[in-house]
Amino acid sequence: SNGHKYFFAATDYFTKWVEVVTLRIMEGRHAMSFFHKNVLCKFGVPYDIVFDNGTHFKNEKMRQLCSKYCITHHFSAPYYSQGNRQAEATNKILIRILEQI
């Protein structure tokens, strides 16, 4: 694990394609970098995106990035995992895979 305790994952709701990166620490700058490198540069600008309520997504820089590219961004309801079912399903699978490594 090399000290990596966290991961960011982005899942395309249509194709179910997953982009994931592991991290030692989780900060807003890592979220910005991941989103830019693993989503925008690889797949282009999405029409809209659903984030969880982590502070690494709920900040002015992320809001500005979404505004710059005209991305409609939403936040899933806190403490209601069914509000972002696809992300929860992806996370469950990723955790199972990572536990076996």
N, C-alpha and C positions, 0 to 999 in steps of 0.2 A: 504493500500500500504506500510505501515511502512517505508516510505521514499524511496522505490524502484522506480526509475524513468526510468530505462533502462532494456532491456532484451537481452540475447544472445539466438539465435535459430539456430539449425542445422536441416536441412531437407534432408532426403535420397531421391534422385531424382527418384529412382525406386519404392520404397514402399510408399513414401510420409510421412513416419514416422517422427515426429518432437520431438526433445529434446529441452527444453527451461528452462532457469533460469532467475529470475529477480535479478537486482542489484541496489544498492544505488549509486555506482560510477562505471564508466567503465574505466578499465585500462588494459594494456597488460597482467599483471599477472592473471587477471580474465579470459581473453580469453584463456590463456594457461591452467588454471585449468579446465575451462569448457570443452575445447576440449579434454583434457586428461581423465577427469572423465566421461563425458557424451557421448563421441564418442569412443575413443580408448578402454577404459576399458569395455564398454558395448557391443560394436559391432565389435571390432577388428580394424585393420588398413585399412582405405579406400585406393583404388588405386589412386584416385585424389579427390581434394576438390576445391571448388570455394569460395573465400572470397570476402567480399565487400572491399572497399579501406580504411577502418578505420585504424588508426594508431595502434590500439590494435592487428591487424593482420599483419600489414606491419612493422615487426621489426625483428631483428636478432635472437631473441630467438625462435620465431615462425618458422622462416626459418630453424633454426637448428633442431627443432623438426620434421618438415616435412622431412628434409634431413635424419635424424636418422632413420625414419621409411620408407624411400623411397616413400614418398607421393608426387605426382605431385601436386603442388598448383598453382592456377590461381587467378587472381583478376578481378572482373567485371569492366567494363568500367565506369569511374566516370560520374555521371550525366546522365546515360543512363540506366534507370530501366529495360528496356527490356533485357539487357545483362545478367541479373540474374533473370529471370522470376519466377522461383520456389520460390526463397527466398522472392521476392516481394509479391507473392500470400500468402505465409505463414505469413509474417509480417502483411499483411492486415487483415487476419483472426484473428491473435493473438491480434491485436489492438482492433478489434471489441469485442472480448471476454473480454479483460481487461477493456474496457470502461463500461462493464455491471456489473463488480464486485464492 
